[in-house]
Amino acid sequence: MKKGLFILFGLIFGILLITNIYAAVYFSQPEPYYNYGDVISLNLTVDPIKDSPLKIKLVCDGNSVDVFNGPVIDNIVIPLTASWIKDLSGDCYFSSEYAGETRKTNSNFKISRRLETALSVESFFAKPGETVTISGTVKRLNGFGSNGEVELNIPFAGVIQTNAEINGSLNSSQNNITASIGDKFYSRVIDGDFSLDLVLPEKVAAGDYKVVVNSYETSDSGEKINEGSTSAYLKVSQVLTSIEAAINNQNFDPGTNISIKPTLLDQTGNSMTDQVSVVLVDFDQKRVFEKVVNSGDTLVYTFPTNSPSGYYIADISVGDMKIAKTFFVNEKAIVSFEIKNGTLVVKNIGNVPYNRDVQIELNGKPFVKRVNLGIGETKGFKLTGTDGNYDIKVSDGENELLQSGVPLTGNAVNVGDTPNNFYAVLYTPIFWILVILILLVIVLILARLVIRRRSVTYPHERPKGLQLKGMVVAKRHEAHVAPKKQEVKEVSAMTFSRGLVPPTIAEQSMVVGGARNRVAVIAIKVKDKITPLTKAELEKAIDSIYDKKGAVHEQGDFIVGIFSPLGTRLTNNEPVAAKAAEEILNKLREHNRKFKEKIQFGIGINSGEILNEVKDGKLKFTALGNTVILAKKLADYSNEKVIISKEAYDKASTAIKAEKVKSNDVDAYELKKVVDSEQSKKFINDFMKRNETSKKPSVNYSTSAYQPQNKAPSSVNNTDKKNNDGYINFP
């Protein structure tokens, strides 16, 4: 009986168990990572199926949202959008509720709004005006490339974007967009890659700039659903754009200081730190001082007291960029005073002759002495006094010497010339005769042992009697007669009328009271090494300049012939210069045809104005504008030809034939022929006889008869400065 009850009870319990078995819900495993906008496809298995609704929740970081509530189905598709999952993100899982049973996915997964954004490099380097390419990648959390957009922010204005658009508009038809501060650049992200080409402004300041790139994806409604960000540094370099230089004055006395402060400026006008080359050049294009200084530093140079007067140029350069500043060194008579063994030594250390009264006081007793000294000359004065020490003061109004306790001896207090000392000997004729004889012996010895120096305007021998530098040219039919020593006088109309040959030596100097004349200038550039043979040929060639009353000046590799009315007595010297140049060209070509030792040369002709005067037997001149410079440039450009400037060509066009030369900077012509007509022959060949055949010259060539139209400029005007700074560039 008991056994039957147990069996019955077991059957009833088993039936109850069978009728109350739990229903199980099984989820397929989601991917580890999802971004907003993705879709989760969730497969479900329910066993056993009961008459109960199935509820599924998405749980993320403790927050949940119902994503399904309905009958059992095999697959649920869940879009990760705001309308489905609100703003849930983080570590997530799915939870199910079915027939009173709750279950969840086996492992968690992540839902995020973040995009992994990276640039190809962390730093970009560029110069103003250059194009910078900023590229990178944008990936979702699952590693797949995004197909969204990027937004670029650069913290300065003036940038131009060439491959995308601005302000969120990605219309591919738009290009070359300029941004101002606060504007943004945009680009498509295609399969995770993006690239923006940006042109930096020319005047962007140098420095390190932070570039921020924001990436994002949008929903169909335009809402940003996923975002990322990264940044890099854009380094903009300093670029030299200009050089400035401050000079403390425009006119300087010898012995004073010139201060030059060069400053290098970058693309925004800010100063740069770099080294600057400063070269001071005199009017003969010789370097007198050069130094390398740092930008912003002040260079100080003291002009020697005997610095020649004239215009100087300060060339300031860095690499290929340079500027030139022009200034003037004045004429100044300066002396130094020194007392040696009771003798006052006065020395002219200025750049002009000294002719002043000097007051000498011995214990207050004044003596005034007239001192006449050439440049570099010295004179001594013997100081005497009753035995004792004296306070001595020497002054010429500008320079002063004070010296106390100087012992003097003698019978009386006096200042006299030094008859019995070295300074007196210096000024005796016997002393100088001995010095000249010694120098002549030395010169004769050296003439046999030393190779002649390269100069065609200083020949050792001139068979025709032509001599330069300080000697009047002898007449051609009197070449065999030794020239007599003559007193040098100012050239006047009367001396010309008596047959004195006009000056053949031209000397560049500062002319203040001379005449302002239009002249023709021939420049001959000697482009190779001079040998004794070629030197002799060049000397013969330039006889054509002397024959036509021209004066010759030598500057380095250039021989410059100047045809001035003071020498030729003509107002139109361009045809004369053309004829002389043609003769020189023919002589040098003939030499090159006959001899193995060639002469490489070029000849240029220009016309312009100079200030000039005949003084000490020389034609002293100050070139105005580019009168001489352009002739030298044309000669340098020429290759065994005669190149004539347009201004000279216009003056001589009726007497010459020429063809135009192509040039980017100036109009120039190649001389082909001087017209060989009876009129031109008479004009060119007979003009030298005018003054010899007439007793009264038709033109007064006295320097006093010429009144300058304008005084010599105290400073270089804009035109002169341009001519000094510029160079002729021929193709």
C-alpha positions in Angstrom: 0.0 0.0 0.0 2.7 2.5 0.9 4.7 1.5 -2.2 1.8 2.3 -4.4 1.4 5.7 -2.9 5.0 6.6 -3.6 4.6 5.5 -7.2 1.5 7.6 -7.6 3.2 10.6 -6.0 6.2 10.3 -8.4 3.9 10.1 -11.4 2.1 13.3 -10.4 5.4 15.1 -9.7 6.8 14.1 -13.1 3.7 15.3 -14.9 4.0 18.7 -13.1 7.7 18.9 -14.1 7.0 18.2 -17.7 4.3 20.8 -17.8 6.6 23.5 -16.2 9.9 23.2 -18.3 11.6 26.6 -18.9 11.7 28.0 -22.4 15.3 28.8 -23.6 16.3 31.8 -25.8 19.6 31.7 -27.6 21.3 34.7 -29.3 23.8 34.8 -32.1 27.1 36.5 -31.0 27.3 40.2 -32.2 30.5 41.8 -33.7 32.9 43.3 -31.1 32.6 46.9 -32.4 29.8 49.0 -33.9 29.5 52.7 -34.8 26.3 54.7 -34.9 24.6 54.1 -38.1 25.6 50.4 -38.3 23.0 47.6 -38.3 23.0 44.6 -35.9 21.5 41.5 -37.4 20.6 39.2 -34.4 19.7 35.6 -35.0 17.4 34.0 -32.3 16.7 30.4 -31.3 13.8 29.7 -28.9 13.2 26.3 -27.4 10.6 25.3 -26.5 8.2 27.8 -28.1 5.4 28.8 -25.9 2.5 31.0 -26.1 4.3 34.1 -24.8 5.6 37.4 -26.3 9.4 37.8 -26.8 10.9 41.0 -25.4 14.5 42.0 -26.2 16.4 44.9 -24.6 19.7 46.6 -25.5 21.6 47.4 -22.3 24.7 49.8 -22.4 26.5 51.0 -19.3 23.5 50.3 -17.1 21.0 52.1 -19.4 18.5 50.1 -21.6 16.0 50.4 -24.4 13.5 48.0 -25.8 14.4 47.0 -29.3 11.8 44.2 -29.8 8.5 43.1 -28.3 6.4 40.5 -30.2 6.1 36.9 -31.3 9.0 34.7 -31.6 11.0 35.3 -34.8 14.3 33.9 -36.1 16.1 37.2 -36.9 15.9 40.7 -35.6 17.5 43.6 -37.5 18.4 46.5 -35.2 19.6 49.9 -36.7 22.0 51.8 -34.4 20.3 55.1 -34.8 18.8 57.5 -32.4 15.2 56.4 -33.3 16.1 52.9 -32.3 18.6 53.1 -29.5 18.4 56.7 -28.4 21.9 57.8 -27.4 23.1 54.6 -25.9 26.8 53.8 -26.3 29.6 52.0 -24.4 29.8 48.4 -23.3 26.6 46.7 -24.4 24.7 43.4 -24.5 21.2 42.1 -25.4 18.8 40.8 -22.8 15.7 38.7 -23.6 12.5 38.0 -21.6 10.4 35.1 -22.7 7.8 33.0 -20.8 9.1 34.3 -17.5 12.7 33.5 -18.4 15.4 36.2 -18.7 18.7 35.6 -20.7 21.4 37.8 -22.2 24.2 37.5 -24.8 27.2 35.6 -23.7 29.7 38.5 -24.2 29.6 42.3 -24.4 30.2 44.4 -27.5 30.9 48.2 -28.0 28.8 50.8 -29.6 30.6 54.2 -30.2 30.4 57.5 -32.0 34.2 57.8 -32.4 36.1 57.7 -35.6 39.8 56.9 -35.6 41.4 59.9 -37.4 45.1 60.0 -38.3 47.4 62.3 -40.4 50.1 61.0 -42.7 52.7 63.0 -40.8 52.7 64.8 -37.5 54.5 68.0 -38.8 54.4 69.9 -42.1 57.0 72.3 -43.3 56.4 75.0 -45.9 57.4 78.4 -47.1 55.0 81.3 -47.8 53.3 80.8 -51.2 54.0 77.1 -51.3 51.3 74.4 -51.5 50.9 72.1 -48.5 49.2 68.7 -48.9 47.5 67.5 -45.7 46.4 63.9 -46.0 45.3 61.1 -43.6 42.9 58.3 -42.8 39.5 58.0 -41.1 38.4 54.6 -39.8 35.5 53.2 -37.9 36.0 51.1 -34.7 35.7 47.9 -36.7 38.7 49.0 -38.8 36.8 49.7 -42.0 37.4 53.0 -43.8 34.9 55.7 -43.3 33.0 57.4 -46.1 32.3 60.7 -44.4 34.0 64.1 -44.4 36.8 66.0 -42.8 36.9 69.6 -41.6 40.3 71.4 -41.4 41.0 74.5 -39.3 44.2 76.7 -39.9 44.7 79.6 -37.5 45.7 82.3 -40.1 44.0 84.0 -43.0 44.7 84.0 -46.7 44.9 80.3 -47.3 43.7 79.0 -50.7 42.3 75.5 -51.1 42.7 74.1 -54.6 41.1 70.6 -54.5 38.0 70.9 -52.3 35.5 73.4 -51.1 34.6 75.5 -48.1 31.9 75.9 -45.5 30.6 72.3 -45.8 29.8 72.6 -49.5 31.4 69.8 -51.5 30.4 70.7 -55.0 33.3 69.5 -57.1 32.9 72.3 -59.6 34.2 74.9 -57.1 37.9 75.5 -56.6 40.5 78.0 -55.3 38.8 78.9 -52.1 40.4 81.5 -49.8 39.9 81.3 -46.1 39.9 84.0 -43.5 40.3 83.5 -39.8 37.6 81.2 -38.5 36.8 79.7 -41.9 37.1 76.0 -42.4 38.1 73.7 -45.3 36.4 70.4 -46.1 37.2 67.3 -48.1 35.5 64.0 -48.8 36.7 60.8 -47.0 36.6 58.0 -49.5 37.2 54.5 -48.2 39.0 56.0 -45.2 41.3 58.3 -47.1 41.3 62.1 -47.5 43.6 64.8 -48.9 43.6 68.6 -49.0 45.9 70.9 -51.0 46.4 74.3 -49.5 48.3 77.3 -50.9 49.8 79.4 -48.1 49.6 83.2 -48.4 52.8 85.1 -49.5 52.8 87.1 -46.3 52.0 84.5 -43.7 54.1 85.1 -40.6 56.8 82.5 -39.8 56.1 80.2 -36.9 54.5 76.9 -35.7 50.8 76.6 -36.3 48.5 73.9 -34.9 46.3 72.4 -37.6 43.2 70.6 -36.4 41.4 68.0 -38.5 37.9 67.0 -37.5 36.2 63.9 -39.1 32.5 63.0 -39.0 29.8 61.0 -40.6 26.2 62.2 -41.0 22.8 60.6 -41.1 20.3 61.0 -43.9 18.9 64.0 -42.0 22.3 65.6 -41.9 22.9 65.0 -38.2 26.5 64.1 -37.2 26.5 60.6 -35.8 30.2 59.7 -35.6 33.1 62.0 -35.1 36.9 62.0 -34.7 39.7 64.6 -34.4 43.4 64.9 -34.7 46.0 67.6 -35.0 49.5 68.4 -36.4 51.9 71.3 -36.5 52.5 73.4 -39.6 55.9 75.1 -39.5 56.2 78.2 -41.8 59.7 79.3 -42.5 61.1 82.8 -42.7 61.9 83.9 -46.2 64.1 86.9 -47.0 62.1 89.4 -49.0 64.0 92.6 -48.7 67.1 94.3 -47.2 67.1 97.7 -45.5 70.1 99.7 -44.5 70.4 102.8 -42.4 73.3 105.2 -42.9 74.0 107.9 -40.4 74.7 110.6 -43.1 75.0 111.2 -46.8 78.1 113.4 -46.7 81.3 112.5 -44.7 84.5 114.4 -44.0 87.7 112.4 -44.2 88.6 111.0 -40.7 84.9 110.7 -39.6 82.9 107.5 -39.1 80.2 106.0 -41.3 77.7 103.8 -39.5 75.7 101.3 -41.5 73.0 99.1 -40.0 71.7 96.5 -42.3 68.4 94.8 -41.6 67.0 91.7 -43.2 63.2 91.5 -43.5 61.0 88.4 -44.0 57.7 88.0 -45.7 55.8 90.0 -43.1 58.4 92.7 -42.6 59.8 91.2 -39.4 63.6 91.2 -39.0 65.6 88.1 -39.7 68.8 86.8 -38.1 71.4 86.1 -40.7 74.8 87.4 -41.9 75.1 90.3 -44.2 78.0 91.3 -46.5 78.9 95.0 -46.6 81.3 96.3 -49.2 82.4 99.9 -49.6 83.4 100.8 -53.1 85.0 104.1 -54.3 84.3 105.9 -57.5 86.9 103.8 -59.3 85.0 100.6 -58.3 87.8 99.7 -55.9 86.9 98.1 -52.6 88.0 100.2 -49.7 86.4 98.2 -46.9 84.4 95.0 -46.6 83.0 93.0 -43.6 80.4 90.4 -42.8 78.0 91.4 -40.0 74.8 90.1 -38.4 71.5 91.6 -39.4 70.6 94.4 -37.1 74.2 95.0 -36.0 75.8 98.4 -36.7 79.0 98.5 -38.7 81.3 101.4 -38.1 84.1 102.4 -40.5 86.4 105.4 -40.1 87.5 107.0 -43.4 91.2 107.7 -43.5 91.9 111.4 -43.5 93.4 111.1 -47.0 90.4 109.3 -48.5 89.9 110.7 -52.0 86.8 112.9 -52.4 84.0 111.6 -54.5 80.9 109.3 -54.5 81.2 106.0 -52.8 78.8 103.0 -52.8 77.9 100.7 -49.9 76.9 97.3 -51.5 74.9 95.3 -48.9 74.0 91.7 -50.0 72.8 88.3 -48.8 73.2 85.7 -51.5 71.7 87.0 -54.8 69.8 89.8 -53.1 71.5 93.1 -52.6 71.0 96.8 -52.3 73.3 99.8 -52.9 73.5 103.0 -50.9 75.4 106.0 -52.3 77.2 108.6 -50.2 79.8 111.3 -50.8 83.2 112.0 -49.2 84.0 115.7 -49.0 87.3 117.5 -49.7 89.0 118.3 -46.4 92.3 120.0 -45.6 93.6 118.3 -42.4 97.0 118.5 -40.8 98.6 116.8 -37.8 100.9 118.5 -35.3 103.8 116.8 -33.5 106.7 118.1 -31.5 110.0 116.2 -31.9 113.3 117.4 -30.3 112.2 121.0 -30.3 110.8 120.8 -33.8 107.1 121.3 -34.7 106.3 118.8 -37.5 103.2 119.7 -39.6 102.0 117.0 -41.9 99.1 117.2 -44.5 97.0 114.1 -43.8 93.9 115.4 -45.7 92.8 114.7 -49.2 93.4 118.2 -50.7 96.4 120.6 -50.6 96.7 122.5 -47.3 97.2 126.3 -47.5 96.5 128.0 -44.1 97.9 130.1 -41.3 99.0 128.2 -38.2 99.3 129.9 -34.9 102.1 128.7 -32.6 102.2 130.0 -28.9 105.3 129.5 -26.8 104.3 130.3 -23.2 101.5 132.5 -24.6 103.7 134.4 -27.1 102.0 133.9 -30.5 103.7 133.3 -33.9 101.7 132.9 -37.1 103.2 130.8 -39.9 101.8 130.3 -43.4 101.8 126.6 -44.3 101.5 125.3 -47.9 101.6 121.6 -48.2 100.6 119.1 -50.9 98.8 115.9 -50.0 101.1 113.9 -47.8 103.8 116.6 -47.5 105.5 117.6 -44.3 107.1 120.8 -43.0 109.1 121.5 -39.9 109.4 124.6 -37.7 112.3 125.0 -35.3 111.1 126.1 -31.8 113.7 128.0 -29.8 113.7 129.8 -26.4 115.9 130.7 -23.5 116.8 127.5 -21.7 113.7 126.2 -19.9 110.4 124.4 -20.3 107.6 125.9 -22.3 103.9 125.4 -22.7 103.2 125.1 -26.4 99.9 125.5 -28.2 99.5 125.0 -31.9 96.2 125.6 -33.8 94.9 126.3 -37.3 91.3 126.9 -36.2 90.2 123.2 -36.6 93.1 121.1 -35.3 94.9 121.9 -32.1 97.9 120.6 -30.1 98.6 121.4 -26.4 101.8 120.2 -24.8 103.3 121.3 -21.6 106.9 121.2 -20.2 108.6 121.1 -23.6 112.3 121.9 -23.1 113.6 124.5 -25.6 117.1 126.0 -26.0 118.4 129.0 -27.8 119.0 132.7 -27.5 115.5 133.9 -28.0 111.9 132.7 -28.1 111.2 132.2 -31.8 109.6 130.0 -34.4 111.5 129.6 -37.6 111.9 127.2 -40.6 114.2 124.3 -39.9 117.5 125.3 -41.7 119.7 122.6 -40.2 117.5 119.6 -39.8 116.0 116.8 -41.9 112.8 118.7 -42.7 114.7 121.5 -44.3 116.8 119.1 -46.4 113.6 117.6 -47.8 112.8 120.9 -49.5 116.3 121.7 -50.9 116.8 121.3 -54.7 119.9 119.2 -54.2 118.1 116.6 -52.2 115.4 116.2 -54.8 117.9 116.1 -57.7 119.7 113.2 -55.9 116.4 111.4 -55.2 115.4 111.7 -58.9 118.7 110.4 -60.1 118.5 107.4 -57.8 114.9 106.7 -58.9 115.9 107.0 -62.6 118.7 104.4 -62.0 116.3 102.1 -60.3 113.7 102.5 -63.0 116.3 101.7 -65.8 117.4 98.5 -64.0 113.8 97.4 -63.3 112.8 98.1 -66.9 115.3 95.5 -68.1 114.4 92.9 -65.4 110.7 93.2 -64.8 108.0 92.3 -67.3 106.1 95.3 -68.4 103.0 95.8 -66.4 99.7 95.4 -68.2 98.8 98.8 -69.4 98.3 100.3 -72.8 97.9 103.8 -71.7 101.3 104.0 -70.0 103.7 102.8 -72.7 107.5 102.6 -72.0 108.2 103.8 -75.5 106.0 105.6 -78.0 107.7 105.9 -81.4 105.4 108.8 -82.3 106.1 110.8 -79.1 102.8 110.1 -77.5 103.0 110.0 -73.7 100.2 109.9 -71.1 99.7 110.7 -67.4 101.0 114.1 -66.8 102.8 115.0 -70.1 101.5 117.0 -73.0 101.4 115.0 -76.3 104.1 116.1 -78.7 103.2 116.9 -82.3 103.4 113.9 -84.5 106.1 115.3 -86.7 108.3 116.2 -83.7 108.3 112.7 -82.2 112.1 112.4 -82.5 112.7 115.6 -80.5 112.8 115.2 -76.7 110.0 117.3 -75.1 111.2 120.3 -73.2 110.2 120.8 -69.6 107.4 123.4 -69.6 105.6 125.1 -66.8 102.0 123.7 -66.6 99.4 126.4 -67.0 95.7 126.5 -67.2 94.6 125.8 -70.8 92.9 128.9 -72.4 91.7 129.9 -75.8 94.9 131.9 -76.4 97.1 128.9 -75.7 95.1 126.7 -78.0 95.3 129.3 -80.8 99.1 129.2 -80.5 99.1 125.5 -81.4 99.3 123.8 -78.0 98.0 120.3 -78.4 94.8 119.7 -76.4 95.1 117.4 -73.3 95.4 113.7 -74.1 95.1 112.6 -70.5 91.7 112.3 -68.8 91.5 112.0 -65.1 88.3 111.3 -63.1 87.9 113.7 -60.2 85.4 116.0 -58.5 84.9 118.9 -60.8 83.0 121.8 -59.2 83.6 124.9 -61.3 84.1 123.4 -64.7 81.9 123.3 -67.8 79.0 121.0 -68.3 79.4 119.5 -71.9 77.9 116.7 -74.0 80.7 114.3 -74.9 81.2 111.1 -76.8 82.9 108.2 -74.9 84.7 105.2 -76.4 85.3 102.3 -74.0 87.7 99.5 -75.0 87.5 96.3 -72.9 90.7 94.2 -73.0 89.5 90.7 -72.1 92.6 88.6 -72.0 96.2 88.7 -70.8 98.5 91.3 -72.4 101.8 90.3 -73.9 104.5 92.7 -75.1 103.4 92.2 -78.7 99.6 92.8 -78.1 100.5 95.7 -75.8 102.3 97.4 -78.6 99.4 96.8 -81.0 97.0 98.3 -78.5 99.2 101.3 -78.1 99.2 101.8 -81.9 95.4 101.3 -82.0 94.5 104.0 -79.5 96.5 106.5 -81.5 93.2 107.0 -83.4 91.9 108.6 -80.2 94.8 111.0 -79.9 94.7 111.8 -83.6 91.1 113.1 -83.2 91.9 115.2 -80.1 90.5 112.7 -77.6 91.7 112.2 -74.0 92.4 108.7 -72.6 91.6 107.4 -69.1 92.5 103.9 -67.9 90.3 102.0 -65.4 91.3 98.4 -64.8 90.7 96.4 -68.0 89.1 99.4 -69.7 90.6 102.1 -71.9 88.2 105.0 -72.0 88.5 107.7 -74.7 86.6 111.0 -74.1 85.9 113.4 -76.9 85.1 116.7 -75.2 84.5 120.1 -76.8 87.4 121.3 -74.6 89.7 119.2 -76.8 88.0 118.6 -80.1 86.4 122.1 -80.3 83.3 120.4 -81.7 79.8 120.4 -80.3 78.9 117.1 -82.0 81.6 114.5 -81.2 79.7 111.3 -81.8 80.8 110.9 -85.5 84.4 111.6 -84.5 84.1 108.8 -81.8 82.5 106.5 -84.4 85.4 107.0 -86.8 88.0 106.5 -84.1 86.3 103.3 -83.0 86.1 102.0 -86.6 89.9 102.6 -87.0 90.7 100.9 -83.7 88.4 98.0 -84.7 90.2 97.6 -88.1 93.7 97.7 -86.5 92.9 95.1 -83.9 91.2 92.8 -86.4 94.1 93.1 -88.7 96.5 92.1 -85.9 94.3 89.1 -85.0 94.3 88.1 -88.7 98.1 88.2 -89.0 99.4 87.1 -85.6 99.0 84.0 -83.5 98.8 86.1 -80.3 95.2 87.3 -80.4 93.6 90.3 -78.7 90.2 89.6 -77.2 88.4 92.9 -77.0 85.1 94.8 -77.2 84.3 98.4 -78.0 81.4 100.5 -76.8 80.3 104.1 -77.6 77.9 106.2 -75.6 76.9 109.9 -75.5 76.2 111.9 -72.4 77.1 114.8 -70.2 80.2 115.4 -67.9 81.5 118.2 -65.8 85.0 118.9 -67.1 87.9 121.4 -67.1 91.5 121.5 -68.4 93.8 121.7 -65.4 97.4 120.8 -64.9 97.6 119.7 -68.6 94.8 117.1 -68.1 91.1 116.9 -68.9 89.6 116.4 -65.4 86.0 115.3 -65.4 83.1 114.1 -63.3 80.8 111.8 -65.2 77.1 112.5 -64.9 74.5 109.8 -65.1 75.6 106.6 -67.0 77.8 108.4 -69.5 80.9 106.3 -68.9 79.2 103.3 -67.2 77.0 102.4 -70.2 80.0 102.7 -72.6 81.9 100.2 -70.5 78.9 97.9 -70.3 78.5 97.9 -74.1 82.2 97.2 -74.4 82.0 94.3 -72.0 79.0 92.9 -74.0 80.7 93.4 -77.4 82.9 90.6 -78.9 85.3 92.2 -81.4 82.6 94.6 -82.5 81.7 98.3 -82.0 78.4 98.6 -80.1 76.9 102.1 -79.9 74.1 103.2 -77.6 70.9 104.6 -79.0 71.6 108.1 -77.7 75.0 108.2 -79.5 73.5 106.6 -82.6 70.9 109.3 -82.8 73.6 112.0 -82.7 75.7 110.3 -85.4 73.1 108.6 -87.5 73.8 110.8 -90.6 77.4 109.8 -90.6 77.3 106.1 -89.8 75.6 102.9 -90.8 74.5 100.5 -88.0 72.2 97.6 -87.2 70.1 97.3 -84.1 71.3 94.8 -81.5 68.7 92.8 -79.6 68.7 93.5 -75.8 66.3 93.1 -73.0 67.4 96.3 -71.2 68.7 99.0 -73.6 68.6 99.9 -77.3 71.9 99.4 -78.9 73.4 99.2 -82.4 76.3 97.5 -84.0 78.5 99.9 -86.0 78.9 98.6 -89.6 80.5 101.6 -91.4 81.3 105.3 -91.1 79.9 106.8 -94.2 82.8 107.6 -96.6 81.4 110.7 -98.3 83.2 113.9 -99.1 81.2 115.7 -96.5 82.0 113.2 -93.8 85.6 113.1 -94.8 85.9 116.9 -94.4 83.9 116.7 -91.1 86.0 114.0 -89.6 89.5 114.6 -91.0 89.7 118.3 -91.4 88.4 119.4 -88.0 91.9 119.2 -86.5 93.2 121.9 -88.8 90.6 124.6 -87.9 92.6 126.1 -85.0 96.0 125.6 -86.7 95.0 127.5 -89.8 93.1 130.3 -88.1 94.6 132.9 -85.8 91.5 133.4 -83.9 89.6 130.4 -82.7 85.9 130.3 -83.4 85.2 128.9 -79.9 86.7 130.0 -76.6 88.0 127.0 -74.8 89.1 128.6 -71.6 87.7 126.9 -68.7 86.7 130.2 -67.3 84.6 130.8 -70.4 82.4 127.8 -69.6 79.7 128.3 -67.1 78.2 125.1 -65.7 74.5 124.7 -66.3 74.2 123.1 -62.9 76.6 122.6 -60.0 77.9 119.2 -59.2 75.3 117.4 -57.3 75.8 117.2 -53.5 74.1 113.9 -53.5 73.1 111.4 -56.1 69.7 112.0 -57.6 67.3 109.2 -58.3 68.5 108.8 -61.9 72.2 108.6 -60.9 71.4 106.2 -58.2 69.6 104.0 -60.6 72.5 104.1 -63.0 74.9 103.2 -60.2 72.7 100.3 -58.9 71.6 98.8 -62.2 73.5 96.6 -64.6 72.9 96.0 -68.3 71.8 92.4 -69.0 72.3 91.4 -72.6 70.9 88.1 -73.9 
